[in-house]
């Protein structure tokens, strides 16, 4: 295994800022982006510690010293992607591609850079190339599924990709959660519950701070078993306290038990964490109204403003 | 000072400061909102488009847009490409080029606030020196009003906070009202001009000297000497030098008792 590029792959893929969630844990990553000439250990050290500006500077220097080596351009592509400079990232990956670099990992990197530019047609193309070059890799399918769901709101299409990812990596709790979420959207609640349960079992084994399947279970059980829903919602918040939607579901669970002050606190946290989300604002408005809190009117106005400005449906 | 001279003064300063009001930021461009983003259909197409985006200097940008348009005449990115060309022509002070590029950008994306708010002030500020003055003023007014309507209806990316949006919105509204003020002024409609220019100033936390200069000239033209002097003094304080010099020149004329002819 080429250690340098394995590390790069993990760093790149585990922190892809362009997507809502990171890719599957322990996904079988390609060992190398392709034709690698003299991979630089110092670059990998810098990458491992997240010093992306320095990675970019060193890769740029290496590229100037050896313009025909695609490795430096590959690193440039990754570092610019991490630095949220997708134009430069695409240009570097493309230059590497023109020098003959053709690997699953390089196509994934280029695809993510396209995604960052909202160029989804090209993103899909690159992920399909990555999948073709490494048929065992679940990651491209996970990304394609996330795209189908988050951008296209196509739960059925996304589910197919998540199922394909799971065929390659059955223990990937992130794909399991996402598949469950798609099934929930499609109204297939028992199957959704099954996926969430499997994901939770795996998360508990790994101790990974991944609260999404708990949130999913809380949603599913809110009417049927509110006590269990409350426990799941609390667990989701404890695992990912910075995720606003966990606080929204916990607020709803508290509301079921008439714990309005607790519910208000959670809804306020959700609104503070994601001020542009109308569902959190509306939940907070309803709770204020229920509590006779004079802030209800102002919150309703804020909800309407947020909905008008941001929501497209 | 004749009314024509007075208008000319406005034109000089507006032209000198055109870059300060042009806000063609990518955040409102076609690459901003995921679901609505124009899509390149090939890697080559996006490569050429990114050549435009990363062009160094306006002359290069103009040329790269020409190459892009010739190579990809049906690209969904044409509107955005023409916006870059419009901006480049503005930097080159090539109004005819700007007008042509802006027309093509609007043909591709009729509701583009970037394009409307780049073209409208350019038209209003340059109209008096051109034979198609009446038409340009009419178009500038139309574009400014379309921009104001569009600002009220726009959906914004979630990455932009309401606070950030409100600042940006008020800047754009200020630009549009500024255009309506200049248009009214050039039509010798001084009261509406004053109203619009005051609105433009009120919408931004830190109004620019040129905005006070425009308002001062409109007040002077309306015979409101005291208000004009006060406003022109503010313009002189804020600068920059072309604005300061113009404001001081106008103040001197007012103090000498010259009436600004209607």
Interface residues (C-beta under 8 A of the other chain):
Chain A: X87 X88 X90 X91 X94 X114 X117 X118 X119 X120 X121 X122 X125 X151 X275 X276 X277 X305 X306 X309 X310 X311 X312
Chain B: X31 X32 X33 X34 X35 X37 X39 X40 X41 X42 X43 X46 X47 X50 X53 X54 X154 X155 X156 X158 X161 X162 X165
